[in-house]
Amino acid sequence: MRKHLVSSADLTRADIESILATAASMHDVQRREVKKLPTLRGRTIINFFFEDSTRTRSSFEIAGKWMSADTINLSAKGSSTSKGESLRDSVQTINAMAVDALVIRHNQSGACQQVAGWVDASVINAGDGTHEHPTQALLDAYTLRSRLGDLDGKHVVIVGDLTHSRVFRSNVLTLTTLGARVTVVAPPTLMPAGIASWAERDGFATGWDLDAVLAGDDIPDAVMMLRVQRERMSGGFFPTPREYTVGYGLTRPRVEALRARKDGVLIMHPGPMNRGLEISADAAESPNSVILDQVSSGLAVRMAVLYHLLAGEETAA
């Protein structure tokens, strides 16, 4: 594995499988009464978040602390960036303190790649603009594998606001690398520009009719709903929330129709959920929902990523 984790494209299949295997070991720590490992003792990790986050920030903080690293949280509001300091000056100031890793979430696509060129510390992309979110894709793959086994040939349908979703971009790269077949579905207004050539290059399918995809011959093994990111929308991407739900929401009738065709189709969502918009309460809380499993998997996967970047085989030995 490389020094940084900026993009899911940085990871080979062997890299991904190694991380997921380590995550399985880390997952066992969550079941212990004392959740502490000495693995990263003496290491310092800075979580620098320029956007709000609950799941990602908390799981990276807990992951670092459970592995005995010194973990510090920073936000844009509590740093000198609120006084006009540039991103480069901020991260180079932190780098001068000889920290070992920077976990960064930023509202600009490509910010983490830039930071990786400015600092000596390992950089982990915790979500940059509408670009990527590699650890989310890893935890989604871990969740799927824990329920479905090997993902070769498995069919995953990703539905929703693709234009603004970094989760979708990282998941397509990670899942196809692991051999899964991926179909993405969205209204035409929320399909990224140029997706046809991208789909042809990376080997995934696209569609605009959710019911047709769910009722097709290739029954999904999992359906991942994406949040409608209204905070990133400046125009009318769909007429009304009700019309979006009718066309693209995972409603009770769609869940029942899936269950009638195939038992055990997994329901996923990276969170936070807009209940009643892209996913109904019935879907979110159905027996096939693995949404909370994704949260639990996130902690194990982020522990594994920190291990591979900051400890590795020499430290483990």
N, C-alpha and C positions, 0 to 999 in steps of 0.2 A: 504494500500500500504506500502511496505517496505521502509527502510531508503534510499536505493539506487535503481537506475534503471540501471542494468548492462546487463540484458538479457530479451528478450521477454518472456522467460520461467518463469521469476519472477512474471508475471502478470496472475491472474485468469481472467475468463470472466467478473466477477463483477468488478475487477480493471479496465479492459480495458473500459468497458461501462461507468464507473464512470469518467474516464479521458476524454472520447469522449463527454460525456454530459457536462463536464466543458468546453471543447474546444468549444462547440457550443456557450456557453455564452461569451467566450473570443473572438470568431470570430466577435461578434457584436462590440467589441471595435475598430476593424479595420475600421468600417464604421463611427466612430465618428469624429467630427472635432478635438477634443482634445483627443488624445489617451493615457490616463494616468489613472492608478489605484493606490491606496495607499497600495495595498495588501502586498507587500514585502518591505515596507519602513524599513530601518535599517538592511536589509540583504545584504550580500556581495557574489557575484557570480564570480568565476574565470573561464573563457573559456580558457582552455589550449590545444592548437592544435599543434600536432606534424606532421600533414599532412595538405596540402592546402585544403581550403574549402571556398565556397562562400555562398551557401544556408544555410547549417547547422550552420555555425559560425554566419552569419549575423542574422539569425532568433533567435538563442539563445540570442544574444546581444540585439536585439530589444525587445524580450520577457521580458528579465530582466528589461530593462529600462522602458518599458511601465508599468511594475508592481512596479516601483519606487525602485528597488534594485540597489545597487552600483555594476556595471558590469565592469569587467576588462578583456581585452583580452591579452593573452600571446601566443607566438609561440616558437617553439624550437630554432629558429634562434635568438630570442631576449631574451633568458633565459640562465641560467648557464649550461643547458645541452649542449649548443654549445661549452662549455669549458671542457666538459667531465664529468660533474656531472651526477650521476645516476638518473633514474626516481624516485626511492624511496627517495633520498635526496631532489630532487626538490619538490616533492609533500608534503613531511613532512615539508619542509621550509615554503611552502604556508600554510599548515595546522596550523603551529605555529602562524600564524597571525590571527587565529580565524575566518577564512572565513566560510561561511555557506554551500556553494556548489561548487563542482569542476565538470565542464563539460569537458570531456576529449575525444579527438580523437588521436589515436595512431596507428602506423603501425604494431604493434605486437598484434596478437590475444591473448586475456586473460589479456592484460595490465590493463584494467579497473577493472577487478575482483581483481587483485593484489592491485591496489591503494585503493580499498574499504576496504581492510584489514589493510591499513597503516594509514588511516586518520580518524578524527572524523567527517569531513564534509560529506554531502551527495554527492555521486558520480553518475553522469549521463554519460552513455556510448554514445558518439556521433560518434561511429564507431571505432572498434578495429580490425585492420588487415582484415582478411577474416572471422572473427567470426560473429559479429552481429552489428546491427544498430537499436535498438528498437524504437527510436522516429520516424525514417523513416517509419517503419511498422505501427506505430500508425497513422501517418498522411495519409498514404495510405488507411488505414481502414476508417478513417474519411472521406476522399474524396469519397471512394466507397459508404459509407453509405449515404452521402449527396445526391448522385445520384440514388442509387439503393434501399435505405431503408435497412431493416434488411438483413444481409448477410447470414442467414441460407439458405443453398441450392444453393446459387449463385456460379457460376463457374468462377474462375479466372485462367487465363493461364499466367505463368511467363516464359519468353523466354530469353535465351542468355548465358552469361558467368557465369554459376552457380558456377564453381570452385572457382572463386575469389570474389564472391559477398556476402557481409555481409547483403545486403538488402534482398536477396533471403532467407537467413536463418531466419531472423527475421520475414519476411512476412509469411513464411510457418507456423511458430508458432502462430502468431497473427491471421491470417485469419482462420486457422483451429479451433482455440479456439473460434472464433466467429461463427463457423458453416459453413463456406464457403468450397466449394470443390475446391481444387487447383491441377492444372496440371503443371508440370515444363518441359520445352523443351530445349534441348541443343545438340550440336554435342557431340558424345561420348568422345572426347578429353576434353570437358569442363563440363562433368558431374563429380561431386565430387565422390571420392572413397567411396564405401560402401553405396551409396545412396539408393540401393534397400531395405536394411534392415531398414534404416532410414524412407523411404517412408511407409513401412509396419507398422512400429511402430507408426508414427504420422499421417497416413491416408491421404497421397497425392499420386497422380499418376505421372508417369514419361513418357517421350517420346523423340524420336530422330527425328521424322518427323513432322515438323511444319505444313505443308499443310494438313497432315492427321488429326492432332489434330484440326485445324481450320475448316476442312470440316466434322468432325465427328458428330455423332448424338447429342452429348452434346455440343451445341453451347455455346461459352464463353459469359459471361456478361461483361467481361473486359479482355484486353490483356495488360500485363505489360512487356515492353521491358527493358532489362538490358544493361548497358554500357559494351562494350568490354574493359576490363581493361588492355590495352597493357602495361602499366607501371609495372604491376605485372607479366608479361609473359616473361620468359627467353628462351622459345623454340617455335617451330612451332605448335601452337594449331590448326591452319587451314591453308590451302595452300596459299590463297591470300585473301585480303579484299573483292574482287569481289565475290569470291566463298562463303564467309561467308554470304554476302548480299543475294545472290541467294538462299541459303539454309535456312537462319535464320533471314533475315532482314524483317521488316514490311514495305514492298514496296507498291506502289500504287495499283498494281493488287491484292495484298492480302487484302488491305483495302476495295477495291471495292467488292471483293468476300465476305468478311464479311458483308458488308452493304447489299448486295443482299440477304443474308441468314437471317439477323436479324438487324433491325434498332436500333441504339443506343448502339452498343458495345463500351464500353469505352476504350480509348487508354491512357496508362500511361507510364511514364518514370521517374525514380528518379533523373535524371540529374547528371552530365552534359551529354548532348547527343553528340554522334558521328553521326552527320547527314550524311546520305548517306551510313552509314555502318550498324548499327543495326536498324535504323529508317530513313525513307525518310522524306523530308520536307513536302510532301503531308500528311503523317500520323501525323506528329508532329503538323501540323496546321489545321487538319481536324476539322469539327464541333464536332466530338466525342472526341477530345483530351481534357484531363483534366490535362495536364502537369502543366499549370500555376495555376490551382486550387490546385494542390499538394503543390506548393510553398506557396500559401496563407494559406492552411490548416496547413502547417508546423509551422507557427508562432502561430496560435491558439493552436495547440497541445502542443507546447513547453511551452507556457504560462500555459497551464493546468498541465503539468508535474511539472513545478516549483511550482505551487500552491499546488499540492498534497504533494510534498516533503517538502516544506518550510513553508507553511501556514497551510493548513488543516482546519478542522472544528472549532478547538478552536479559531484560529486567525480570521476565517471568522465570528464567532459569536461575 
